[in-house]
């Protein structure tokens, strides 16, 4: 699978180079067809905004869409001592830090992406999304 992803990445890079050449951007960091010079020096990191990114080939999108992600719903939490942990038994009740009326956190791979409320669907738990974390806030949390 790794070789397949490498092939897709190379294909994507080739298509980006072709698009840059077609748009008049010189490969050696010169000016483009409208006379604009690149801001960052070669080798320096450059902040890329999603609206300015080139579209990846369909194969790359399809590969990304098939990556499994873990979705979890956090109803609440509680910090306890090791002594309290060892004293738990089947009839024990742990009181969580959230009120029943508060929204639950929806997390993907451990990162909060939304809030919602618990619902019952055909005798199973579900979660109705009420708020989605903004893309800017999600990126800010990823960066640190």
C-alpha positions as CSV (number, residue, x, y, z in Angstrom):
1,X,0.0,0.0,0.0
2,X,2.9,2.3,0.7
3,X,4.2,2.0,-2.8
4,X,0.7,2.8,-4.1
5,X,0.6,6.0,-2.0
6,X,4.1,6.9,-3.2
7,X,3.0,6.6,-6.8
8,X,-0.1,8.8,-6.1
9,X,2.1,11.4,-4.4
10,X,4.5,11.5,-7.4
11,X,1.5,11.8,-9.8
12,X,0.1,14.7,-7.7
13,X,3.5,16.4,-7.7
14,X,3.8,16.0,-11.5
15,X,0.4,17.4,-12.1
16,X,1.2,20.4,-9.8
17,X,4.4,21.1,-11.8
18,X,2.4,20.9,-15.1
19,X,-0.2,23.4,-13.7
20,X,2.5,25.7,-12.6
21,X,4.2,25.6,-16.0
22,X,0.9,26.2,-17.7
23,X,0.2,29.2,-15.5
24,X,3.6,30.7,-16.4
25,X,5.4,30.1,-13.0
26,X,9.1,29.6,-13.6
27,X,10.7,26.6,-11.9
28,X,13.7,28.5,-10.6
29,X,11.7,30.9,-8.5
30,X,11.4,33.6,-11.0
31,X,8.3,35.8,-11.7
32,X,5.1,34.4,-13.0
33,X,3.3,35.6,-16.1
34,X,1.8,38.5,-14.2
35,X,5.1,39.7,-12.8
36,X,4.6,38.4,-9.2
37,X,7.6,37.1,-7.4
38,X,7.4,34.2,-4.8
39,X,7.5,35.4,-1.2
40,X,9.3,32.5,0.4
41,X,12.9,31.6,-0.4
42,X,13.5,28.1,-1.7
43,X,13.5,25.6,1.2
44,X,11.7,27.9,3.6
45,X,8.3,26.8,5.0
46,X,5.4,28.6,3.5
47,X,2.0,28.9,5.0
48,X,-0.6,27.4,2.7
49,X,-4.3,28.3,3.0
50,X,-6.8,25.6,1.8
51,X,-8.4,28.0,-0.7
52,X,-5.0,28.4,-2.4
53,X,-4.1,24.7,-2.6
54,X,-4.1,22.9,-5.9
55,X,-6.7,20.2,-6.4
56,X,-5.2,16.8,-5.9
57,X,-5.9,14.0,-8.5
58,X,-9.1,12.0,-7.9
59,X,-7.0,8.9,-7.0
60,X,-5.4,10.8,-4.1
61,X,-8.8,12.0,-2.8
62,X,-10.2,8.4,-3.1
63,X,-7.3,7.1,-1.2
64,X,-7.8,9.7,1.6
65,X,-11.5,9.0,1.7
66,X,-10.8,5.4,2.6
67,X,-8.6,6.1,5.6
68,X,-10.4,4.7,8.7
69,X,-10.9,7.2,11.6
70,X,-12.1,6.5,15.1
71,X,-15.1,8.6,16.1
72,X,-15.8,8.8,19.8
73,X,-18.4,10.6,21.9
74,X,-17.2,11.9,25.3
75,X,-20.2,12.1,27.7
76,X,-18.0,13.5,30.5
77,X,-14.9,12.8,32.5
78,X,-13.7,12.6,36.1
79,X,-10.2,12.7,37.6
80,X,-9.8,10.1,40.4
81,X,-6.9,8.8,42.5
82,X,-5.4,5.4,42.1
83,X,-6.9,4.5,45.5
84,X,-10.4,5.4,44.2
85,X,-9.7,3.4,41.0
86,X,-8.8,0.3,43.0
87,X,-11.9,0.7,45.3
88,X,-14.4,0.5,42.3
89,X,-16.7,-2.5,42.2
90,X,-19.6,-3.4,39.9
91,X,-22.2,-1.3,41.9
92,X,-19.9,1.8,42.0
93,X,-21.1,5.1,40.4
94,X,-18.7,7.6,39.0
95,X,-20.2,11.1,38.8
96,X,-19.0,12.9,35.7
97,X,-18.1,16.6,35.4
98,X,-20.9,17.4,32.8
99,X,-24.5,18.1,33.5
100,X,-27.2,16.1,31.7
101,X,-28.3,19.1,29.7
102,X,-24.7,20.0,28.5
103,X,-23.6,18.9,25.0
104,X,-21.3,15.9,24.5
105,X,-18.0,16.2,22.7
106,X,-17.6,14.4,19.4
107,X,-14.0,13.5,18.7
108,X,-12.2,12.1,15.7
109,X,-8.9,10.3,16.5
110,X,-9.0,12.0,19.9
111,X,-9.5,15.6,18.6
112,X,-12.7,17.4,19.3
113,X,-14.5,18.3,16.0
114,X,-18.0,18.9,17.1
115,X,-20.6,19.0,19.9
116,X,-23.9,17.2,20.0
117,X,-26.7,15.7,22.1
118,X,-27.3,12.1,22.8
119,X,-30.3,10.5,21.1
120,X,-31.8,7.0,20.9
121,X,-32.2,5.4,17.5
122,X,-33.7,1.9,17.3
123,X,-32.6,1.0,20.8
124,X,-29.1,2.2,20.2
125,X,-27.3,5.4,21.3
126,X,-26.6,8.0,18.7
127,X,-25.5,11.6,18.7
128,X,-27.1,14.5,16.9
129,X,-24.5,17.1,15.9
130,X,-25.4,20.6,17.1
131,X,-22.2,22.5,16.5
132,X,-19.1,21.8,14.4
133,X,-15.7,23.3,15.4
134,X,-14.6,25.8,12.8
135,X,-11.8,24.7,10.4
136,X,-9.5,27.6,11.8
137,X,-10.0,26.3,15.3
138,X,-9.3,22.7,14.3
139,X,-6.0,23.8,12.5
140,X,-5.0,25.9,15.5
141,X,-5.5,22.9,17.9
142,X,-3.4,20.7,15.5
143,X,-0.5,23.1,15.5
144,X,-0.3,23.2,19.2
